[in-house]
């Protein structure tokens, strides 16, 4: 092969992979206890890792937090057995979120560039406890086990000295300044090790605390005892070993470690053999990416992020974790978060409520959108899903052409069953198609959950548990969303393509029930609430409601647009209606659902969505017959739906 040919090949390789190649830090190799210690600068911080003479397959490793040269007997044992030991200097940051971002980057570097194991054993000594728990709670899927020695678990104890502990006035002042908190705010600060342990416990991360019963700086009753109690109550495996032999110094805070080999065995037992979980990347389609939103966050130091979805978005979990991560990933940005999750609602409801529930509260730079679970459960057709999803996206881009969207297909048993039969669920295919058409980022979490279950990483029954995910499931969702956010991309100019469906609900909105005319047997109740004890959904009770409960009750509704529908409350007494648009063919519709006996359910029904643009009139009547399972003939309308 000629020199010119070789040069052309290398040039082609550079063009293909050049944007993805990161500069390697300059390394200096020194000796540490007879092992090679690789020292380098990482994000302008001192960092190092020590290499074993012969590594165990998969490269298991230990990550030291703070005081990396204190009590190294266990590290020596693990190095001799084939472990790596690593450290990055974030000292005196007290596990602030900025330190956690450094830890994220350091982890990615060692795992992706140095091929260390995807799960790491964390070692935290004293204030190092703040770091190992701060990072482990943010990344429970990446932790094999935790060894904590006299760990600080509540900064109010140390350095605050607000209890029995001696505290440190200087360090407490530094902590308050770093976190920008007053004494009163610090008393309510919750991002501390003893709190929010559910995700870590759901991953069954094993923990050992080694403590002194005489520690006056980090008293066990204000630190380890509280964390142990909370973690165990959540089902997390944890043990405590008091050190009582040997001289205890510094008011009991410094003590010799009895039988370090026992603790080395603990780390080895939970780190070897190395098991590599499935990567997140195959389930992420970046498409045009999130560069536009990220540029806005960085340049203007302000950002608005909306979360639009059903109960999986409404409930605490992935949404809160995503919001927290965005704040930590863009620490200089002031965020406004719009939580617009309402249980039971899918793409069609989202399209018509987008104006009121999202845009009325702010113009998003970034929109997280989920509907696949409720679209499946509520029986929306493939065509309706496309009209709803692309209606939302087109409405979004009409408002903010420089924004970005993330579509997410969440998991459920029905989708698992489809994958088991070798089929792609309709809802998943629709989301992928719409995302690709509009350049929206897309995450197929339904497939990821199915694949991880098949790979025996976890079970649906005992770990994920429900389509409303357990803390474990919420972490599965969040960790993949986090990987998407870390895929930092450049801004891209959007050219809005032609719609996939010309009748998409891109100009969908609510119309007030007070716009109805010619009411016969219908009554406008300003603050409707049920007379029975059947549950309701937030936002669909104590609101204006147009109520008809007798046969032949009727109304007219005049509107301008290409589509019309009704948002109703379908309870145990939901009846049937007949309706006609512009005096044309009379049609009927059953308002009762399979859930109506359990709930006054918000239910969205399109009565006509392929109309010619212009003025139209809807005539609606309560029919004489009803569903055999219904106890009445009620029609309760909370909104008229119009697609202009």
Beta strands, then each sheet from edge to edge (+ up, - down):
strand 1: 27-32
strand 2: 35-42
strand 3: 45-51
strand 4: 61-65
strand 5: 84-88
strand 6: 120-125
strand 7: 143-149
strand 8: 206-211
strand 9: 238-242
strand 10: 248-249
strand 11: 254-255
strand 12: 284-285
strand 13: 302-309
strand 14: 334-341
strand 15: 366-370
strand 16: 404-409
strand 17: 441-444
strand 18: 508-511
strand 19: 517-520
strand 20: 522-528
strand 21: 543-548
strand 22: 554-560
strand 23: 563-570
strand 24: 576-581
strand 25: 587-590
strand 26: 601-608
strand 27: 615-622
strand 28: 635-643
sheet 1: 1+ 2- 3+ 5- 4- 6- 7- 8- 9-
sheet 2: 10+ 11-
sheet 3: 12+ 17- 16- 15- 13- 14-
sheet 4: 18+ 28- 21+ 20-
sheet 5: 18+ 28- 23+ 26-
sheet 6: 19+ 22- 27+ 24- 25+
end
